[in-house]
Amino acid sequence: MPAFEDLQPAVTTASASMAGEIEVSIVMPCLNEASTVAACIKKAQDTLRGAGVAGEVIVADNGSTDGSPAIAKAVGARVVAVPERGYGNALMGGIEAARGRYVIMADADESYDFGEITKFIAKLRTGYALVQGCRLPSGGGHVLPNAMPPLHRWFGNPLFSVLARLWFRTGVHDINCGMRGLTVDLYRRLDLRCTGMEFATEMIIKASLYRERLAEVPITLHPDGRIDHPPHLRTFRDGWRTLRLYLLLTPRWLFLLPGAVLVLLGLVGYGIALPGLTIGRATVGVHTLLYASLLILVGQQAISFALLTKAFAVGEGLLPVDPRTARFFQVATLERGLVLGVAFALVGLVLLASTAIEWWSVGFGPLDYARTMRWAIPGATAMALGVQIVLASFFASILGLRRR
């Protein structure tokens, strides 16, 4: 931990007070934290005072009914009422009310040591836009006994952190750590949208995508100090919501590239099955053609989903504008999509009609399925592709509509 003396030269309480400036705003989301909120506030105040930092403590109350707001006011915190429920809503309400240049956020349940905020201040002062705490040993942190459920410690948090490093290049080892600091300027530029537990994850991912300067500092996680109610976090509900956000923000790796591979494999299958090639002792026939059609259809759906998801995420401000995606949608207009989809449908219709004509030619009697299915299966596949392309084109145009 940086010594208090290391922080004093930048801004002292006295000099900042004379200038009427607040350097650091500490924001604590609060929902019925009467048993712990006072201790957290006092620790934060003592740390700011000891470090000579001009700061304030803001408690963003999210509808407490146990007297938490009155307790917070009594010990000198500024209380901001945030009626809209949700972890993200509470933090956004608190940050919007912040008067400091930097914001440090942490829960008011005594699981985070507010004596460690000097680490975050030191990094922010050197020019980092976002400083993430790390509780896990992989990033130098420490988890005290009974401070984190085993499922979170050994599976959930490491998994989500690894995925964030692989897919978004965040560089952090504990993406779910709730203790972090950032500049108010960065907060405004990120235009965060998630109102629940995903808020913290969205912040890290978007900062990384915007190529902001990120730092990580090790901290110690303590056992939850609340005795009157369990933690607000719900393992499976909030875990799924985080995974859902990942899926929305990284369609390239999860849908676009796998979809392209499936389509390619399907085309290879067609190249082998249509002429009925023999490979070794295996004769490739209509069954392979059917499986190849399945690969093509699933792959095309995955590609469409990836493109539509990217368009939605950019339109909603969850992702920055991607020049490549913008160029694609400039070329892939509704009209061109309709032409392509109708063309596929017409090819499919012709192939299906040829099999119907052949059935008519034999008086609607038995057909040579090994031969006719080589036309019927591609026909049905082309028809399905055409319809899917038309529907995806309409949906993409709806997402691209300019609206207020």
HELIX and SHEET records of a PDB file:
HELIX    1   1 PHE A    4  LEU A    7  1                                   4    
HELIX    2   2 THR A   13  ALA A   19  1                                   7    
HELIX    3   3 VAL A   37  ALA A   51  1                                  15    
HELIX    4   4 SER A   68  ALA A   74  1                                   7    
HELIX    5   5 TYR A   87  GLU A   96  1                                  10    
HELIX    6   6 PHE A  114  GLU A  116  5                                   3    
HELIX    7   7 ILE A  117  ARG A  125  1                                   9    
HELIX    8   8 PRO A  137  GLY A  139  5                                   3    
HELIX    9   9 PRO A  150  LEU A  151  1                                   2    
HELIX   10  10 HIS A  152  GLY A  156  3                                   5    
HELIX   11  11 ASN A  157  PHE A  168  1                                  12    
HELIX   12  12 VAL A  184  LEU A  190  1                                   7    
HELIX   13  13 GLU A  198  LEU A  209  1                                  12    
HELIX   14  14 THR A  235  LEU A  249  1                                  15    
HELIX   15  15 PRO A  251  PRO A  251  1                                   1    
HELIX   16  16 ARG A  252  LEU A  256  3                                   5    
HELIX   17  17 LEU A  257  ALA A  273  1                                  17    
HELIX   18  18 VAL A  286  GLY A  315  1                                  30    
HELIX   19  19 PRO A  323  VAL A  331  1                                   9    
HELIX   20  20 LEU A  334  SER A  361  1                                  28    
HELIX   21  21 TYR A  369  LEU A  399  1                                  31    
SHEET    1   A 7 ARG A  78  ALA A  81  0                                        
SHEET    2   A 7 GLY A  55  ASP A  61  1                                        
SHEET    3   A 7 ILE A  22  CYS A  30  1                                        
SHEET    4   A 7 GLY A 100  MET A 105  1                                        
SHEET    5   A 7 ARG A 180  THR A 183 -1                                        
SHEET    6   A 7 LEU A 130  CYS A 134 -1                                        
SHEET    7   A 7 LEU A 214  PRO A 218  1                                        
SHEET    1   B 2 HIS A 142  VAL A 143  0                                        
SHEET    2   B 2 THR A 220  LEU A 221  1                                        
SHEET    1   C 2 THR A 278  ILE A 279  0                                        
SHEET    2   C 2 ALA A 282  THR A 283 -1                                        
END                                                                             
